[in-house]
Amino acid sequence: MERAVQPLQNFMIDKAGAHSLATTVWGEAVRLRVSRTQTNGAYTMLDYYAPAKFGPPRHVHRQDDELFLIVAGSVLIWTPDEVQAAEAGDTVFLPRGKEHTWKGYGDDPIHLQVIVSPGEFECFIPKIVQQRLTAEDIEALTRVADEAGMDITGPPISDAELAEYLAAPTWNRSEGEAL
C-alpha cells in the first residue's frame, strides 16, 4: 500500500549559519540545510566539508541517489567503471546502488553542496559525532554506515592510485585504458 504524501504547505528559507556543524575527529563536517522531514522524505540537502586530500572509503548507497556541487577544492571521482577529476563549479551525480568514492587532491579543503534522495545519509556524520567515533572504530563506523543506508565496500583511494589516475584524468576501467 502506498503512503499518502502530504503536500508541503509552507516554503522555507535556511539562513546561512542557522545550524551548527557536526564535525568528526578526522575533520569531516556537515551542516544540515534541508532535512528529509521537511521534504516529506523526498531528499536531504547538506553542506559538506572535508580537509584537503581527504577521501571516504569505497561505498554504496542502497537507496540514495547522490548529487553534489563542488563549491571548493578538487576531487577525483572513482566508480568501478570510470574515474574522473572534478573541481569547483562541477556537479556530480551518483545513482543509488553504484559503488563509488572520491578523494580530494591539491591544497584546498573540500566543500560540497550535497543532495541525497530520499535522504537516508542525513544521519551518518551526526551519528559519528554523537558517538565520538574515530577512524579506528571500524566496526562501529560500519554499523553507522548501515543505519544510514550504506555498505562499505573497500578502502579509500590510496595516494598511489590518486597519482596514477591524475596522470590519465579520465580512465575507463572496463576498457582498461585512459580515455
TIVO-2410 file (N, C-alpha, C; in nm, 3 decimals):
# residues 179
REC num residu      c1      c2      c3 atome chaine
REC   1      M   0.084  -0.118   0.000     N      A
REC   1      M   0.000   0.000   0.000    CA      A
REC   1      M   0.089   0.125   0.000     C      A
REC   2      E   0.063   0.216  -0.090     N      A
REC   2      E   0.140   0.339  -0.096    CA      A
REC   2      E   0.095   0.435   0.014     C      A
REC   3      R   0.193   0.505   0.070     N      A
REC   3      R   0.156   0.604   0.171    CA      A
REC   3      R   0.122   0.734   0.102     C      A
REC   4      A   0.028   0.803   0.157     N      A
REC   4      A  -0.012   0.932   0.101    CA      A
REC   4      A   0.093   1.036   0.136     C      A
REC   5      V   0.139   1.108   0.038     N      A
REC   5      V   0.235   1.215   0.059    CA      A
REC   5      V   0.158   1.344   0.075     C      A
REC   6      Q   0.183   1.410   0.185     N      A
REC   6      Q   0.115   1.536   0.212    CA      A
REC   6      Q   0.190   1.650   0.142     C      A
REC   7      P   0.119   1.736   0.071     N      A
REC   7      P   0.187   1.848   0.008    CA      A
REC   7      P   0.244   1.942   0.114     C      A
REC   8      L   0.358   1.999   0.082     N      A
REC   8      L   0.417   2.096   0.174    CA      A
REC   8      L   0.333   2.222   0.171     C      A
REC   9      Q   0.304   2.275   0.288     N      A
REC   9      Q   0.215   2.389   0.299    CA      A
REC   9      Q   0.289   2.522   0.302     C      A
REC  10      N   0.414   2.520   0.342     N      A
REC  10      N   0.489   2.644   0.355    CA      A
REC  10      N   0.622   2.633   0.283     C      A
REC  11      F   0.669   2.746   0.234     N      A
REC  11      F   0.804   2.748   0.182    CA      A
REC  11      F   0.898   2.768   0.302     C      A
REC  12      M   1.027   2.749   0.280     N      A
REC  12      M   1.122   2.767   0.389    CA      A
REC  12      M   1.248   2.834   0.336     C      A
REC  13      I   1.317   2.899   0.426     N      A
REC  13      I   1.448   2.956   0.396    CA      A
REC  13      I   1.541   2.909   0.506     C      A
REC  14      D   1.650   2.846   0.465     N      A
REC  14      D   1.752   2.806   0.561    CA      A
REC  14      D   1.857   2.916   0.561     C      A
REC  15      K   1.862   2.992   0.667     N      A
REC  15      K   1.958   3.102   0.677    CA      A
REC  15      K   2.098   3.047   0.698     C      A
REC  16      A   2.193   3.098   0.624     N      A
REC  16      A   2.332   3.057   0.641    CA      A
REC  16      A   2.371   3.074   0.788     C      A
REC  17      G   2.432   2.973   0.843     N      A
REC  17      G   2.474   2.979   0.983    CA      A
REC  17      G   2.366   2.945   1.083     C      A
REC  18      A   2.247   2.908   1.036     N      A
REC  18      A   2.137   2.878   1.128    CA      A
REC  18      A   2.157   2.747   1.202     C      A
REC  19      H   2.234   2.657   1.145     N      A
REC  19      H   2.259   2.528   1.207    CA      A
REC  19      H   2.409   2.510   1.229     C      A
REC  20      S   2.445   2.442   1.336     N      A
REC  20      S   2.587   2.420   1.364    CA      A
REC  20      S   2.640   2.303   1.284     C      A
REC  21      L   2.770   2.298   1.271     N      A
REC  21      L   2.837   2.189   1.201    CA      A
REC  21      L   2.854   2.070   1.295     C      A
REC  22      A   2.833   1.950   1.243     N      A
REC  22      A   2.869   1.827   1.313    CA      A
REC  22      A   3.003   1.787   1.253     C      A
REC  23      T   3.109   1.783   1.336     N      A
REC  23      T   3.245   1.762   1.286    CA      A
REC  23      T   3.307   1.639   1.348     C      A
REC  24      T   3.358   1.548   1.263     N      A
REC  24      T   3.425   1.428   1.311    CA      A
REC  24      T   3.565   1.462   1.361     C      A
REC  25      V   3.626   1.370   1.434     N      A
REC  25      V   3.762   1.393   1.485    CA      A
REC  25      V   3.864   1.400   1.372     C      A
REC  26      W   3.833   1.344   1.256     N      A
REC  26      W   3.926   1.350   1.143    CA      A
REC  26      W   3.897   1.465   1.049     C      A
REC  27      G   3.797   1.549   1.079     N      A
REC  27      G   3.778   1.673   1.006    CA      A
REC  27      G   3.665   1.680   0.907     C      A
REC  28      E   3.589   1.572   0.886     N      A
REC  28      E   3.469   1.582   0.803    CA      A
REC  28      E   3.366   1.661   0.882     C      A
REC  29      A   3.292   1.748   0.813     N      A
REC  29      A   3.189   1.827   0.881    CA      A
REC  29      A   3.068   1.839   0.790     C      A
REC  30      V   2.951   1.841   0.854     N      A
REC  30      V   2.828   1.854   0.776    CA      A
REC  30      V   2.733   1.947   0.850     C      A
REC  31      R   2.663   2.027   0.772     N      A
REC  31      R   2.557   2.113   0.825    CA      A
REC  31      R   2.432   2.083   0.746     C      A
REC  32      L   2.330   2.041   0.816     N      A
REC  32      L   2.202   2.010   0.753    CA      A
REC  32      L   2.138   2.139   0.704     C      A
REC  33      R   2.106   2.145   0.576     N      A
REC  33      R   2.039   2.263   0.519    CA      A
REC  33      R   1.889   2.240   0.508     C      A
REC  34      V   1.850   2.122   0.455     N      A
REC  34      V   1.710   2.085   0.442    CA      A
REC  34      V   1.699   1.937   0.478     C      A
REC  35      S   1.615   1.906   0.576     N      A
REC  35      S   1.604   1.766   0.620    CA      A
REC  35      S   1.498   1.691   0.540     C      A
REC  36      R   1.508   1.560   0.543     N      A
REC  36      R   1.409   1.480   0.471    CA      A
REC  36      R   1.270   1.494   0.532     C      A
REC  37      T   1.262   1.528   0.661     N      A
REC  37      T   1.129   1.552   0.719    CA      A
REC  37      T   1.065   1.679   0.663     C      A
REC  38      Q   1.147   1.775   0.626     N      A
REC  38      Q   1.096   1.899   0.567    CA      A
REC  38      Q   1.051   1.881   0.423     C      A
REC  39      T   1.092   1.770   0.359     N      A
REC  39      T   1.059   1.747   0.218    CA      A
REC  39      T   0.970   1.623   0.201     C      A
REC  40      N   0.903   1.583   0.308     N      A
REC  40      N   0.819   1.462   0.304    CA      A
REC  40      N   0.897   1.340   0.257     C      A
REC  41      G   1.025   1.333   0.297     N      A
REC  41      G   1.107   1.217   0.262    CA      A
REC  41      G   1.160   1.216   0.120     C      A
REC  42      A   1.149   1.329   0.050     N      A
REC  42      A   1.195   1.333  -0.089    CA      A
REC  42      A   1.346   1.346  -0.101     C      A
REC  43      Y   1.408   1.429  -0.019     N      A
REC  43      Y   1.553   1.450  -0.026    CA      A
REC  43      Y   1.604   1.519   0.098     C      A
REC  44      T   1.735   1.521   0.111     N      A
REC  44      T   1.807   1.595   0.215    CA      A
REC  44      T   1.912   1.680   0.144     C      A
REC  45      M   1.936   1.800   0.193     N      A
REC  45      M   2.043   1.884   0.140    CA      A
REC  45      M   2.139   1.918   0.253     C      A
REC  46      L   2.269   1.901   0.225     N      A
REC  46      L   2.373   1.921   0.325    CA      A
REC  46      L   2.484   2.010   0.271     C      A
REC  47      D   2.545   2.088   0.360     N      A
REC  47      D   2.675   2.149   0.335    CA      A
REC  47      D   2.776   2.050   0.389     C      A
REC  48      Y   2.872   2.010   0.308     N      A
REC  48      Y   2.971   1.910   0.349    CA      A
REC  48      Y   3.110   1.970   0.333     C      A
REC  49      Y   3.195   1.948   0.433     N      A
REC  49      Y   3.332   1.998   0.431    CA      A
REC  49      Y   3.427   1.884   0.468     C      A
REC  50      A   3.545   1.883   0.407     N      A
REC  50      A   3.648   1.785   0.440    CA      A
REC  50      A   3.785   1.848   0.418     C      A
REC  51      P   3.884   1.800   0.490     N      A
REC  51      P   4.019   1.851   0.471    CA      A
REC  51      P   4.071   1.820   0.329     C      A
REC  52      A   4.166   1.898   0.284     N      A
REC  52      A   4.233   1.869   0.156    CA      A
REC  52      A   4.287   1.727   0.161     C      A
REC  53      K   4.281   1.659   0.050     N      A
REC  53      K   4.334   1.523   0.034    CA      A
REC  53      K   4.255   1.415   0.108     C      A
REC  54      F   4.139   1.450   0.166     N      A
REC  54      F   4.056   1.350   0.232    CA      A
REC  54      F   3.978   1.270   0.127     C      A
REC  55      G   3.944   1.149   0.163     N      A
REC  55      G   3.856   1.067   0.080    CA      A
REC  55      G   3.793   0.957   0.163     C      A
REC  56      P   3.663   0.933   0.148     N      A
REC  56      P   3.596   0.827   0.223    CA      A
REC  56      P   3.627   0.690   0.164     C      A
REC  57      P   3.596   0.584   0.236     N      A
REC  57      P   3.613   0.450   0.179    CA      A
REC  57      P   3.516   0.429   0.063     C      A
REC  58      R   3.546   0.331  -0.020     N      A
REC  58      R   3.454   0.293  -0.126    CA      A
REC  58      R   3.324   0.247  -0.060     C      A
REC  59      H   3.210   0.285  -0.121     N      A
REC  59      H   3.082   0.254  -0.059    CA      A
REC  59      H   2.969   0.256  -0.162     C      A
REC  60      V   2.854   0.205  -0.119     N      A
REC  60      V   2.732   0.203  -0.200    CA      A
REC  60      V   2.619   0.258  -0.114     C      A
REC  61      H   2.543   0.351  -0.169     N      A
REC  61      H   2.418   0.396  -0.106    CA      A
REC  61      H   2.308   0.305  -0.159     C      A
REC  62      R   2.245   0.230  -0.070     N      A
REC  62      R   2.144   0.134  -0.114    CA      A
REC  62      R   2.019   0.202  -0.170     C      A
REC  63      Q   1.976   0.312  -0.109     N      A
REC  63      Q   1.851   0.378  -0.151    CA      A
REC  63      Q   1.869   0.521  -0.201     C      A
REC  64      D   1.982   0.583  -0.169     N      A
REC  64      D   2.000   0.724  -0.201    CA      A
REC  64      D   2.070   0.747  -0.334     C      A
REC  65      D   2.009   0.831  -0.418     N      A
REC  65      D   2.082   0.893  -0.529    CA      A
REC  65      D   2.158   1.008  -0.465     C      A
REC  66      E   2.276   1.037  -0.517     N      A
REC  66      E   2.361   1.142  -0.459    CA      A
REC  66      E   2.400   1.242  -0.568     C      A
REC  67      L   2.377   1.367  -0.538     N      A
REC  67      L   2.412   1.475  -0.629    CA      A
REC  67      L   2.493   1.576  -0.551     C      A
REC  68      F   2.611   1.612  -0.600     N      A
REC  68      F   2.681   1.718  -0.530    CA      A
REC  68      F   2.744   1.817  -0.625     C      A
REC  69      L   2.740   1.941  -0.579     N      A
REC  69      L   2.803   2.053  -0.646    CA      A
REC  69      L   2.933   2.079  -0.570     C      A
REC  70      I   3.042   2.080  -0.642     N      A
REC  70      I   3.171   2.108  -0.579    CA      A
REC  70      I   3.185   2.260  -0.567     C      A
REC  71      V   3.181   2.309  -0.445     N      A
REC  71      V   3.191   2.452  -0.418    CA      A
REC  71      V   3.337   2.494  -0.412     C      A
REC  72      A   3.421   2.412  -0.348     N      A
REC  72      A   3.563   2.442  -0.336    CA      A
REC  72      A   3.641   2.312  -0.335     C      A
REC  73      G   3.763   2.319  -0.387     N      A
REC  73      G   3.851   2.203  -0.390    CA      A
REC  73      G   3.840   2.126  -0.520     C      A
REC  74      S   3.923   2.024  -0.531     N      A
REC  74      S   3.925   1.935  -0.647    CA      A
REC  74      S   3.918   1.793  -0.597     C      A
REC  75      V   3.838   1.709  -0.665     N      A
REC  75      V   3.822   1.571  -0.623    CA      A
REC  75      V   3.836   1.477  -0.742     C      A
REC  76      L   3.884   1.359  -0.713     N      A
REC  76      L   3.887   1.251  -0.810    CA      A
REC  76      L   3.769   1.161  -0.776     C      A
REC  77      I   3.681   1.137  -0.870     N      A
REC  77      I   3.562   1.053  -0.850    CA      A
REC  77      I   3.594   0.915  -0.908     C      A
REC  78      W   3.573   0.811  -0.826     N      A
REC  78      W   3.600   0.673  -0.867    CA      A
REC  78      W   3.471   0.591  -0.866     C      A
REC  79      T   3.448   0.515  -0.972     N      A
REC  79      T   3.350   0.407  -0.975    CA      A
REC  79      T   3.425   0.286  -1.032     C      A
REC  80      P   3.370   0.166  -1.022     N      A
REC  80      P   3.441   0.051  -1.079    CA      A
REC  80      P   3.463   0.063  -1.231     C      A
REC  81      D   3.382   0.144  -1.297     N      A
REC  81      D   3.389   0.156  -1.443    CA      A
REC  81      D   3.465   0.278  -1.493     C      A
REC  82      E   3.474   0.380  -1.410     N      A
REC  82      E   3.527   0.507  -1.460    CA      A
REC  82      E   3.584   0.590  -1.347     C      A
REC  83      V   3.686   0.669  -1.380     N      A
REC  83      V   3.746   0.763  -1.286    CA      A
REC  83      V   3.758   0.897  -1.357     C      A
REC  84      Q   3.711   1.004  -1.289     N      A
REC  84      Q   3.723   1.136  -1.349    CA      A
REC  84      Q   3.758   1.239  -1.243     C      A
REC  85      A   3.828   1.343  -1.286     N      A
REC  85      A   3.859   1.456  -1.198    CA      A
REC  85      A   3.747   1.558  -1.209     C      A
REC  86      A   3.714   1.622  -1.096     N      A
REC  86      A   3.613   1.727  -1.092    CA      A
REC  86      A   3.663   1.838  -1.001     C      A
REC  87      E   3.620   1.959  -1.029     N      A
REC  87      E   3.669   2.073  -0.950    CA      A
REC  87      E   3.555   2.170  -0.921     C      A
REC  88      A   3.589   2.276  -0.849     N      A
REC  88      A   3.489   2.375  -0.809    CA      A
REC  88      A   3.406   2.417  -0.929     C      A
REC  89      G   3.273   2.415  -0.909     N      A
REC  89      G   3.179   2.451  -1.014    CA      A
REC  89      G   3.119   2.330  -1.085     C      A
REC  90      D   3.184   2.212  -1.073     N      A
REC  90      D   3.133   2.091  -1.136    CA      A
REC  90      D   3.025   2.027  -1.049     C      A
REC  91      T   2.932   1.957  -1.115     N      A
REC  91      T   2.827   1.883  -1.048    CA      A
REC  91      T   2.846   1.735  -1.079     C      A
REC  92      V   2.828   1.652  -0.977     N      A
REC  92      V   2.847   1.508  -0.990    CA      A
REC  92      V   2.718   1.439  -0.948     C      A
REC  93      F   2.671   1.343  -1.029     N      A
REC  93      F   2.556   1.260  -0.995    CA      A
REC  93      F   2.601   1.116  -0.982     C      A
REC  94      L   2.567   1.053  -0.870     N      A
REC  94      L   2.598   0.912  -0.846    CA      A
REC  94      L   2.467   0.841  -0.811     C      A
REC  95      P   2.421   0.749  -0.897     N      A
REC  95      P   2.294   0.682  -0.871    CA      A
REC  95      P   2.303   0.580  -0.758     C      A
REC  96      R   2.191   0.558  -0.691     N      A
REC  96      R   2.184   0.457  -0.586    CA      A
REC  96      R   2.231   0.323  -0.642     C      A
REC  97      G   2.296   0.248  -0.555     N      A
REC  97      G   2.343   0.115  -0.595    CA      A
REC  97      G   2.475   0.115  -0.670     C      A
REC  98      K   2.532   0.231  -0.703     N      A
REC  98      K   2.658   0.239  -0.777    CA      A
REC  98      K   2.774   0.256  -0.678     C      A
REC  99      E   2.862   0.158  -0.674     N      A
REC  99      E   2.979   0.170  -0.586    CA      A
REC  99      E   3.062   0.291  -0.631     C      A
REC 100      H   3.111   0.367  -0.533     N      A
REC 100      H   3.189   0.486  -0.566    CA      A
REC 100      H   3.270   0.533  -0.444     C      A
REC 101      T   3.358   0.624  -0.471     N      A
REC 101      T   3.426   0.702  -0.370    CA      A
REC 101      T   3.484   0.825  -0.438     C      A
REC 102      W   3.552   0.907  -0.362     N      A
REC 102      W   3.620   1.023  -0.416    CA      A
REC 102      W   3.738   1.055  -0.324     C      A
REC 103      K   3.830   1.134  -0.374     N      A
REC 103      K   3.944   1.178  -0.292    CA      A
REC 103      K   3.982   1.319  -0.336     C      A
REC 104      G   4.001   1.405  -0.237     N      A
REC 104      G   4.046   1.540  -0.267    CA      A
REC 104      G   4.192   1.540  -0.308     C      A
REC 105      Y   4.227   1.632  -0.396     N      A
REC 105      Y   4.368   1.650  -0.431    CA      A
REC 105      Y   4.395   1.799  -0.443     C      A
REC 106      G   4.520   1.835  -0.431     N      A
REC 106      G   4.556   1.976  -0.426    CA      A
REC 106      G   4.556   2.024  -0.281     C      A
REC 107      D   4.577   2.153  -0.264     N      A
REC 107      D   4.592   2.208  -0.129    CA      A
REC 107      D   4.463   2.263  -0.068     C      A
REC 108      D   4.357   2.274  -0.148     N      A
REC 108      D   4.234   2.335  -0.098    CA      A
REC 108      D   4.145   2.234  -0.027     C      A
REC 109      P   4.087   2.274   0.087     N      A
REC 109      P   3.987   2.189   0.152    CA      A
REC 109      P   3.868   2.168   0.059     C      A
REC 110      I   3.790   2.065   0.088     N      A
REC 110      I   3.675   2.030   0.006    CA      A
REC 110      I   3.549   2.091   0.067     C      A
REC 111      H   3.465   2.150  -0.017     N      A
REC 111      H   3.332   2.197   0.023    CA      A
REC 111      H   3.235   2.153  -0.085     C      A
REC 112      L   3.136   2.076  -0.045     N      A
REC 112      L   3.033   2.026  -0.136    CA      A
REC 112      L   2.895   2.068  -0.088     C      A
REC 113      Q   2.806   2.099  -0.180     N      A
REC 113      Q   2.663   2.107  -0.153    CA      A
REC 113      Q   2.610   1.971  -0.197     C      A
REC 114      V   2.552   1.895  -0.105     N      A
REC 114      V   2.512   1.758  -0.133    CA      A
REC 114      V   2.360   1.745  -0.121     C      A
REC 115      I   2.299   1.680  -0.220     N      A
REC 115      I   2.159   1.642  -0.213    CA      A
REC 115      I   2.154   1.491  -0.226     C      A
REC 116      V   2.090   1.425  -0.129     N      A
REC 116      V   2.068   1.282  -0.136    CA      A
REC 116      V   1.919   1.257  -0.132     C      A
REC 117      S   1.875   1.165  -0.218     N      A
REC 117      S   1.732   1.138  -0.228    CA      A
REC 117      S   1.709   0.987  -0.223     C      A
REC 118      P   1.633   0.941  -0.125     N      A
REC 118      P   1.542   1.010  -0.036    CA      A
REC 118      P   1.605   1.065   0.092     C      A
REC 119      G   1.732   1.046   0.116     N      A
REC 119      G   1.797   1.114   0.228    CA      A
REC 119      G   1.836   1.030   0.346     C      A
REC 120      E   1.854   0.898   0.328     N      A
REC 120      E   1.897   0.814   0.441    CA      A
REC 120      E   2.032   0.860   0.497     C      A
REC 121      F   2.118   0.912   0.411     N      A
REC 121      F   2.253   0.953   0.450    CA      A
REC 121      F   2.253   1.065   0.555     C      A
REC 122      E   2.143   1.136   0.568     N      A
REC 122      E   2.132   1.252   0.656    CA      A
REC 122      E   2.189   1.228   0.795     C      A
REC 123      C   2.172   1.109   0.850     N      A
REC 123      C   2.211   1.080   0.988    CA      A
REC 123      C   2.357   1.039   1.004     C      A
REC 124      F   2.429   1.014   0.896     N      A
REC 124      F   2.561   0.950   0.903    CA      A
REC 124      F   2.663   1.028   0.986     C      A
REC 125      I   2.700   1.147   0.944     N      A
REC 125      I   2.803   1.226   1.016    CA      A
REC 125      I   2.754   1.263   1.156     C      A
REC 126      P   2.629   1.310   1.173     N      A
REC 126      P   2.585   1.341   1.310    CA      A
REC 126      P   2.595   1.221   1.407     C      A
REC 127      K   2.567   1.101   1.359     N      A
REC 127      K   2.579   0.983   1.447    CA      A
REC 127      K   2.725   0.954   1.481     C      A
REC 128      I   2.814   0.972   1.385     N      A
REC 128      I   2.958   0.953   1.413    CA      A
REC 128      I   3.003   1.051   1.520     C      A
REC 129      V   2.961   1.176   1.508     N      A
REC 129      V   2.998   1.279   1.605    CA      A
REC 129      V   2.935   1.249   1.741     C      A
REC 130      Q   2.807   1.216   1.742     N      A
REC 130      Q   2.736   1.188   1.867    CA      A
REC 130      Q   2.800   1.072   1.943     C      A
REC 131      Q   2.846   0.970   1.869     N      A
REC 131      Q   2.907   0.854   1.933    CA      A
REC 131      Q   3.057   0.870   1.954     C      A
REC 132      R   3.111   0.985   1.913     N      A
REC 132      R   3.254   1.017   1.931    CA      A
REC 132      R   3.344   0.909   1.870     C      A
REC 133      L   3.309   0.865   1.751     N      A
REC 133      L   3.385   0.760   1.684    CA      A
REC 133      L   3.513   0.817   1.623     C      A
REC 134      T   3.615   0.733   1.617     N      A
REC 134      T   3.740   0.769   1.550    CA      A
REC 134      T   3.752   0.681   1.425     C      A
REC 135      A   3.848   0.712   1.341     N      A
REC 135      A   3.869   0.635   1.219    CA      A
REC 135      A   3.905   0.489   1.250     C      A
REC 136      E   3.953   0.462   1.369     N      A
REC 136      E   3.990   0.326   1.409    CA      A
REC 136      E   3.869   0.243   1.454     C      A
REC 137      D   3.755   0.305   1.475     N      A
REC 137      D   3.634   0.235   1.521    CA      A
REC 137      D   3.560   0.172   1.403     C      A
REC 138      I   3.629   0.082   1.333     N      A
REC 138      I   3.577   0.027   1.208    CA      A
REC 138      I   3.441  -0.042   1.226     C      A
REC 139      E   3.426  -0.125   1.327     N      A
REC 139      E   3.300  -0.197   1.348    CA      A
REC 139      E   3.184  -0.100   1.371     C      A
REC 140      A   3.206  -0.001   1.457     N      A
REC 140      A   3.101   0.097   1.486    CA      A
REC 140      A   3.072   0.184   1.364     C      A
REC 141      L   3.175   0.224   1.290     N      A
REC 141      L   3.155   0.305   1.170    CA      A
REC 141      L   3.076   0.227   1.064     C      A
REC 142      T   3.105   0.097   1.053     N      A
REC 142      T   3.032   0.012   0.958    CA      A
REC 142      T   2.886   0.002   0.998     C      A
REC 143      R   2.859  -0.008   1.128     N      A
REC 143      R   2.720  -0.014   1.177    CA      A
REC 143      R   2.648   0.118   1.148     C      A
REC 144      V   2.712   0.230   1.173     N      A
REC 144      V   2.650   0.361   1.146    CA      A
REC 144      V   2.626   0.378   0.996     C      A
REC 145      A   2.720   0.333   0.914     N      A
REC 145      A   2.700   0.339   0.768    CA      A
REC 145      A   2.577   0.257   0.729     C      A
REC 146      D   2.565   0.138   0.787     N      A
REC 146      D   2.449   0.053   0.758    CA      A
REC 146      D   2.319   0.124   0.796     C      A
REC 147      E   2.318   0.188   0.912     N      A
REC 147      E   2.199   0.261   0.957    CA      A
REC 147      E   2.166   0.378   0.865     C      A
REC 148      A   2.268   0.430   0.796     N      A
REC 148      A   2.249   0.542   0.703    CA      A
REC 148      A   2.227   0.492   0.559     C      A
REC 149      G   2.204   0.361   0.545     N      A
REC 149      G   2.173   0.306   0.413    CA      A
REC 149      G   2.292   0.284   0.323     C      A
REC 150      M   2.410   0.265   0.383     N      A
REC 150      M   2.532   0.247   0.304    CA      A
REC 150      M   2.600   0.116   0.338     C      A
REC 151      D   2.667   0.061   0.238     N      A
REC 151      D   2.755  -0.053   0.258    CA      A
REC 151      D   2.896  -0.008   0.226     C      A
REC 152      I   2.990  -0.029   0.318     N      A
REC 152      I   3.131  -0.001   0.293    CA      A
REC 152      I   3.185  -0.118   0.212     C      A
REC 153      T   3.246  -0.090   0.097     N      A
REC 153      T   3.289  -0.196   0.006    CA      A
REC 153      T   3.439  -0.205  -0.012     C      A
REC 154      G   3.514  -0.108   0.037     N      A
REC 154      G   3.659  -0.112   0.020    CA      A
REC 154      G   3.725   0.010   0.079     C      A
REC 155      P   3.856   0.015   0.067     N      A
REC 155      P   3.932   0.127   0.126    CA      A
REC 155      P   3.918   0.255   0.044     C      A
REC 156      P   3.961   0.366   0.104     N      A
REC 156      P   3.967   0.491   0.027    CA      A
REC 156      P   4.067   0.477  -0.088     C      A
REC 157      I   4.064   0.572  -0.180     N      A
REC 157      I   4.165   0.580  -0.287    CA      A
REC 157      I   4.299   0.607  -0.221     C      A
REC 158      S   4.398   0.528  -0.254     N      A
REC 158      S   4.532   0.547  -0.197    CA      A
REC 158      S   4.603   0.661  -0.269     C      A
REC 159      D   4.711   0.710  -0.209     N      A
REC 159      D   4.790   0.815  -0.274    CA      A
REC 159      D   4.849   0.766  -0.406     C      A
REC 160      A   4.889   0.638  -0.410     N      A
REC 160      A   4.945   0.581  -0.533    CA      A
REC 160      A   4.838   0.574  -0.643     C      A
REC 161      E   4.716   0.531  -0.607     N      A
REC 161      E   4.607   0.529  -0.705    CA      A
REC 161      E   4.576   0.670  -0.754     C      A
REC 162      L   4.572   0.765  -0.662     N      A
REC 162      L   4.544   0.903  -0.698    CA      A
REC 162      L   4.644   0.952  -0.802     C      A
REC 163      A   4.773   0.929  -0.777     N      A
REC 163      A   4.877   0.972  -0.871    CA      A
REC 163      A   4.859   0.906  -1.007     C      A
REC 164      E   4.827   0.777  -1.008     N      A
REC 164      E   4.806   0.704  -1.134    CA      A
REC 164      E   4.688   0.763  -1.211     C      A
REC 165      Y   4.577   0.785  -1.143     N      A
REC 165      Y   4.459   0.837  -1.210    CA      A
REC 165      Y   4.477   0.980  -1.258     C      A
REC 166      L   4.545   1.061  -1.180     N      A
REC 166      L   4.564   1.200  -1.221    CA      A
REC 166      L   4.658   1.210  -1.342     C      A
REC 167      A   4.745   1.112  -1.359     N      A
REC 167      A   4.833   1.111  -1.477    CA      A
REC 167      A   4.751   1.088  -1.604     C      A
REC 168      A   4.637   1.022  -1.592     N      A
REC 168      A   4.544   0.998  -1.703    CA      A
REC 168      A   4.405   1.035  -1.652     C      A
REC 169      P   4.364   1.164  -1.658     N      A
REC 169      P   4.246   1.213  -1.588    CA      A
REC 169      P   4.115   1.139  -1.611     C      A
REC 170      T   4.093   1.077  -1.725     N      A
REC 170      T   3.971   1.002  -1.746    CA      A
REC 170      T   4.009   0.858  -1.775     C      A
REC 171      W   3.960   0.767  -1.694     N      A
REC 171      W   4.001   0.628  -1.703    CA      A
REC 171      W   3.877   0.542  -1.710     C      A
REC 172      N   3.868   0.458  -1.813     N      A
REC 172      N   3.756   0.366  -1.828    CA      A
REC 172      N   3.805   0.229  -1.785     C      A
REC 173      R   3.760   0.184  -1.665     N      A
REC 173      R   3.808   0.058  -1.611    CA      A
REC 173      R   3.767  -0.061  -1.694     C      A
REC 174      S   3.648  -0.058  -1.754     N      A
REC 174      S   3.603  -0.173  -1.831    CA      A
REC 174      S   3.690  -0.192  -1.956     C      A
REC 175      E   3.746  -0.087  -2.008     N      A
REC 175      E   3.834  -0.094  -2.124    CA      A
REC 175      E   3.979  -0.109  -2.081     C      A
REC 176      G   4.010  -0.068  -1.954     N      A
REC 176      G   4.145  -0.078  -1.903    CA      A
REC 176      G   4.242   0.020  -1.965     C      A
REC 177      E   4.191   0.132  -2.014     N      A
REC 177      E   4.281   0.229  -2.074    CA      A
REC 177      E   4.235   0.371  -2.046     C      A
REC 178      A   4.329   0.463  -2.057     N      A
REC 178      A   4.295   0.604  -2.041    CA      A
REC 178      A   4.214   0.647  -2.162     C      A
REC 179      L   4.116   0.736  -2.137     N      A
REC 179      L   4.035   0.789  -2.247    CA      A
REC 179      L   4.097   0.916  -2.303     C      A
***
